[in-house]
Each structure stands twice: as C-alpha cells, then as structure tokens.
C-alpha cells in the first residue's frame, strides 16, 4: 500500500511524497527515458497497481498526469518526490 502525503505547496505547484513503491518500481520510473518511456507514464502505471492510504483515491497519479500535470519526479531516501501543478490547465 502506498502512502501519499502533500509536503509543500506554492502558487504553482504541489509537492507530494510517495512512499511504498519497491526499489525496482522506482528505478523503472526514474530510468524510463532510457527505455523509451515517459517517466510520468511509468509513474502512473506503477502507482495504479497499488492501493493507497490517502483520501486521493487509487488513480491519483492518472489525475496528476492528465489534469494537473506532473512537472518533476525525484528520488529521496527510499521514496519519490513528485511535483504536480496545483490546478487543472
């Protein structure tokens, strides 16, 4: 199960910490471009395979990708930090 927590917010972006992905899943996301895949799509695919303990729902990453926009994915201390737009365009 994933834990998704909003860690910061400003006028343009929200930053979320995503915990609970395996090392292999994180590597697949972070190295997606090397394999001809968009890392945002790899993130959506990986997160959609897991339930989460947040109020955001199972398909939150799909909402980020298709509505708010995913502007950055970084690895930090065993989890991912995902920068998302704070409003739909």
C-alpha positions as a Markdown table, in Angstrom:
| # | Residue | x | y | z |
|---|---|---|---|---|
| 1 | Unk | 0.0 | 0.0 | 0.0 |
| 2 | Unk | 1.3 | 3.5 | -0.9 |
| 3 | Unk | 1.4 | 6.4 | 1.4 |
| 4 | Unk | 0.9 | 9.8 | -0.4 |
| 5 | Unk | 1.5 | 13.0 | 1.5 |
| 6 | Unk | 1.5 | 16.6 | 0.4 |
| 7 | Unk | 4.7 | 18.0 | 1.7 |
| 8 | Unk | 4.6 | 21.6 | 0.3 |
| 9 | Unk | 2.6 | 23.9 | -1.9 |
| 10 | Unk | 3.0 | 27.3 | -3.6 |
| 11 | Unk | 1.0 | 29.3 | -6.1 |
| 12 | Unk | 2.0 | 27.0 | -9.0 |
| 13 | Unk | 2.9 | 23.6 | -7.6 |
| 14 | Unk | 2.1 | 21.0 | -5.0 |
| 15 | Unk | 4.8 | 18.6 | -3.9 |
| 16 | Unk | 3.9 | 15.1 | -2.8 |
| 17 | Unk | 5.9 | 12.3 | -1.2 |
| 18 | Unk | 5.1 | 8.8 | -2.4 |
| 19 | Unk | 6.2 | 6.0 | -0.1 |
| 20 | Unk | 5.7 | 2.3 | -0.6 |
| 21 | Unk | 7.0 | 1.7 | -4.1 |
| 22 | Unk | 9.6 | -1.0 | -4.5 |
| 23 | Unk | 13.2 | -0.2 | -5.4 |
| 24 | Unk | 12.6 | -1.9 | -8.8 |
| 25 | Unk | 9.5 | 0.2 | -9.4 |
| 26 | Unk | 11.3 | 3.4 | -8.5 |
| 27 | Unk | 14.2 | 2.5 | -10.8 |
| 28 | Unk | 11.8 | 1.7 | -13.6 |
| 29 | Unk | 10.2 | 5.2 | -13.2 |
| 30 | Unk | 13.5 | 7.1 | -12.8 |
| 31 | Unk | 15.2 | 5.3 | -15.7 |
| 32 | Unk | 12.1 | 5.2 | -18.0 |
| 33 | Unk | 13.5 | 7.6 | -20.6 |
| 34 | Unk | 16.5 | 5.3 | -21.1 |
| 35 | Unk | 13.9 | 2.7 | -22.2 |
| 36 | Unk | 11.9 | 5.0 | -24.5 |
| 37 | Unk | 9.1 | 5.5 | -21.9 |
| 38 | Unk | 7.9 | 8.8 | -20.4 |
| 39 | Unk | 8.7 | 8.7 | -16.7 |
| 40 | Unk | 5.3 | 10.3 | -16.0 |
| 41 | Unk | 3.6 | 7.4 | -17.7 |
| 42 | Unk | 5.8 | 4.9 | -15.8 |
| 43 | Unk | 4.8 | 6.6 | -12.5 |
| 44 | Unk | 1.1 | 6.4 | -13.4 |
| 45 | Unk | 1.4 | 2.7 | -14.3 |
| 46 | Unk | 3.3 | 1.8 | -11.1 |
| 47 | Unk | 1.0 | 3.8 | -8.8 |
| 48 | Unk | -2.1 | 2.4 | -10.3 |
| 49 | Unk | -1.1 | -1.1 | -9.3 |
| 50 | Unk | -1.3 | -0.2 | -5.6 |
| 51 | Unk | -3.9 | 1.0 | -3.2 |
| 52 | Unk | -3.0 | 3.9 | -1.0 |
| 53 | Unk | -4.0 | 5.1 | 2.4 |
| 54 | Unk | -4.8 | 8.7 | 1.4 |
| 55 | Unk | -8.1 | 10.4 | 0.5 |
| 56 | Unk | -6.9 | 11.0 | -3.1 |
| 57 | Unk | -8.1 | 7.6 | -4.4 |
| 58 | Unk | -6.3 | 4.8 | -6.3 |
| 59 | Unk | -6.0 | 6.7 | -9.6 |
| 60 | Unk | -4.5 | 9.9 | -8.2 |
| 61 | Unk | -1.4 | 9.6 | -10.4 |
| 62 | Unk | -3.7 | 9.5 | -13.5 |
| 63 | Unk | -5.3 | 12.7 | -12.3 |
| 64 | Unk | -1.9 | 14.3 | -11.9 |
| 65 | Unk | -0.8 | 13.2 | -15.3 |
| 66 | Unk | -3.9 | 14.1 | -17.3 |
| 67 | Unk | -5.3 | 17.1 | -15.2 |
| 68 | Unk | -2.8 | 18.9 | -13.1 |
| 69 | Unk | 0.5 | 17.9 | -14.9 |
| 70 | Unk | 3.5 | 16.1 | -13.4 |
| 71 | Unk | 6.4 | 18.5 | -13.5 |
| 72 | Unk | 9.1 | 16.6 | -11.7 |
| 73 | Unk | 9.9 | 13.2 | -10.2 |
| 74 | Unk | 12.9 | 12.8 | -7.9 |
| 75 | Unk | 14.1 | 10.0 | -5.6 |
| 76 | Unk | 14.9 | 10.8 | -2.0 |
| 77 | Unk | 15.5 | 8.5 | 0.9 |
| 78 | Unk | 13.6 | 5.5 | -0.3 |
| 79 | Unk | 10.6 | 7.3 | -1.7 |
| 80 | Unk | 9.7 | 9.6 | -4.6 |
| 81 | Unk | 9.0 | 13.3 | -4.5 |
| 82 | Unk | 6.5 | 14.3 | -7.2 |
| 83 | Unk | 5.9 | 17.9 | -8.3 |
| 84 | Unk | 2.4 | 18.4 | -9.6 |
| 85 | Unk | 0.6 | 21.5 | -10.9 |
| 86 | Unk | -1.8 | 22.9 | -8.3 |
| 87 | Unk | -4.7 | 23.5 | -10.8 |
| 88 | Unk | -6.0 | 21.9 | -13.9 |
| 89 | Unk | -5.0 | 23.7 | -17.1 |
